Amino acid sequence: MRQFHTHHRFALVLTAVALCATVVRGQEQSSGSGVVLDGIAAEVASGTLKEVVTFSQVRDLVGPKEKQAHETLKGSELVERIKEIRLAAINDLIDRTLIIQEFKTKGFTIPEYFIDERVQGTIKEEFGGDRQAFLRTLAAQGYTLEKFRDFQRDMIIVQEMRKQAVKSVTTVSDAKINDYYHEHVTDYSQPEQIKLRMIAIRGSGSENDSRRKMIDEIRQKIVDGAEFGDLARMYSEDSKQETYGDWGWVDRKSLNESLTKIAFGLKPGEMSPVVTLGDSYYLLYCEAKKTSAVKPLKDVHDEIEKALLQTERQQQQQDWLAKLRRKAYIKVF
């Protein structure tokens, strides 16, 4: 059982590092004449460097997503979704290839001890420190240690180059934060809410009179001092019976219009009259109330700043990748 789990987890590691294996695999799958044996999905060239993205690389990335699409879609929707998934994978691989080419063009290098630490970390975390088990698993899945090290090197390159592209983005002005807050103030608003308990008795045609009498008696017991929740647990015929009729905090969108009007008209500690809706009868009890409120800017300042920083970093990365694409030759087949 341990071996199965280890191999399964390691397969996930290999799936992740395969994202960054564009250059290595592109080279290995090319013959001496430059023909890629499994088919070329795209060509990427910048400066003196030229690489290919192959269909096998694309399949490595899209496998799980395509499986999910086949399980949930069919016909033209499935065809379009598959196209979207594959195009996104090709573009992802093109971006990663461009990043690695930029790294090489600038003459950067990765110290070998960085790679050593990654490999040792994988052996420790995934194989309990058993190096031989790690090597056996690599071989069983068609990988060499050298190729695995290449994968790790490419991962580090992509991660560090992306960081470099956004290292200048460290702050957001208070003016931008203030503008964002006022443009999205509804996102920081808390609607009016009540803490609700409810008893529901379902009618049944000819027995409606007896059912009505039953809920009237339940209400009277509560008026006489019985606990609303205890009677809900005994008699209610809805999904909240086991939780003593407790619906928790609800807003005006949680219930149908008729029940909402009655529920929000109650004061804390107040029970409704018997409510008739179709063949069913209800008792509502308001335990507590929260008025609508808006979180002040000072309470959400850091949250907004973090979101805006993330947006700015994503935009800078996109601009950087767009620049790499503009100065490169890219052909998608």
Buried (B, 14 or more C-beta within 10 A) or exposed (E): EEEEEBBEEBEEBBEEBBBBBBBBBBEEBBEEEEEBEEEBBBBBBBEEBBBBBBBBBBBBBBEEBBEEBEEEBEEEEBEEBBEEBBBBBBBBBBBBBBBBBBBBEEEEEBEEEBBEEBBEEBBEEBBEEBEEBBBBBBEEEEBEEEBBBBBBBBBBBBEBBBEBBBEEBEEBEEEBBEEBBEEEEEEBEEBEBBBBBBBBBBBEEEEBEEBBEBBBEBBEBBEEEBEBBEBBBEBBEBEBBEBBBBBEEBBBEBBEEEBBEBBBEBEEEEBBEBBBEEEBBBBBBBBEBEEEEBBEBEEBBEEBBEBBBEEBBEEBBEEBBEEBBEEBEBEEE
